Amino acid sequence: MAMKLLATETASDDATVEFESSIDSTYKLFIFKWFDANPATDGAILGFQGNASSQSGYNETITSTMFTANQRESDGDHALGYVVAGDQAQGTAFQQISREPGGDADQSTVGTLWLFNPSNTTYVKHFYVTDNEAFQGDYTMSTYVAGYFNVTAAITNIQFKFSSGNITAGTFKMYGVG
């Protein structure tokens, strides 16, 4: 299957990055990638949320789970664990997809979101995320999220934002796979 680049958004001190077109029935799989997304606020959490067709507000119902693996630069600490604050049970908040990347110039987060069959109007819309970041406490942290939008309406928009402050820099890309 071939990936086709559909859109690129470059953040430069922006509150959000939005993909508001091209999410349609042309493809059954959409892949979003972000490169070097740097928060203005140290430890701000990157999240995403969808918007159903003809809706507004980026507040669709999500059920999800999250876990992380990390290693400190000094080799003094490492862990693998479930992140209670990162999951939702029929929640409408932005889905957390990073832990707390640092806001320093040499810190950022990179990752991939897979969104399956968002135009289907019969079933829920499944997704999963892999993310790696330079954590604010000088760790490398890998984050894994899986879940679904519990709506039967088509998801037509995706928005990314940090929990606090702007996106200082970063490149976000959307691909269709078919």
Rosetta blueprint (number, residue, H / E / L):
1 M L
2 A L
3 M E
4 K E
5 L E
6 L E
7 A E
8 T E
9 E E
10 T E
11 A E
12 S E
13 D E
14 D E
15 A L
16 T L
17 V E
18 E E
19 F E
20 E L
21 S L
22 S L
23 I L
24 D L
25 S L
26 T L
27 Y L
28 K L
29 L E
30 F E
31 I E
32 F E
33 K E
34 W E
35 F E
36 D E
37 A E
38 N E
39 P E
40 A L
41 T L
42 D L
43 G L
44 A L
45 I L
46 L E
47 G E
48 F E
49 Q E
50 G E
51 N E
52 A E
53 S L
54 S L
55 Q L
56 S L
57 G L
58 Y L
59 N L
60 E L
61 T L
62 I E
63 T E
64 S E
65 T E
66 M E
67 F E
68 T E
69 A E
70 N E
71 Q E
72 R E
73 E L
74 S L
75 D L
76 G L
77 D L
78 H E
79 A E
80 L E
81 G E
82 Y E
83 V L
84 V H
85 A H
86 G H
87 D L
88 Q E
89 A E
90 Q E
91 G E
92 T L
93 A L
94 F L
95 Q E
96 Q E
97 I L
98 S L
99 R L
100 E L
101 P E
102 G L
103 G L
104 D L
105 A L
106 D L
107 Q L
108 S L
109 T E
110 V E
111 G E
112 T E
113 L E
114 W E
115 L E
116 F E
117 N L
118 P L
119 S L
120 N L
121 T L
122 T L
123 Y L
124 V L
125 K E
126 H E
127 F E
128 Y E
129 V E
130 T E
131 D E
132 N E
133 E E
134 A E
135 F E
136 Q L
137 G L
138 D L
139 Y E
140 T E
141 M E
142 S E
143 T E
144 Y E
145 V E
146 A E
147 G E
148 Y E
149 F E
150 N L
151 V L
152 T L
153 A L
154 A L
155 I E
156 T E
157 N E
158 I E
159 Q E
160 F E
161 K E
162 F E
163 S L
164 S L
165 G L
166 N L
167 I E
168 T E
169 A E
170 G E
171 T E
172 F E
173 K E
174 M E
175 Y E
176 G E
177 V E
178 G L
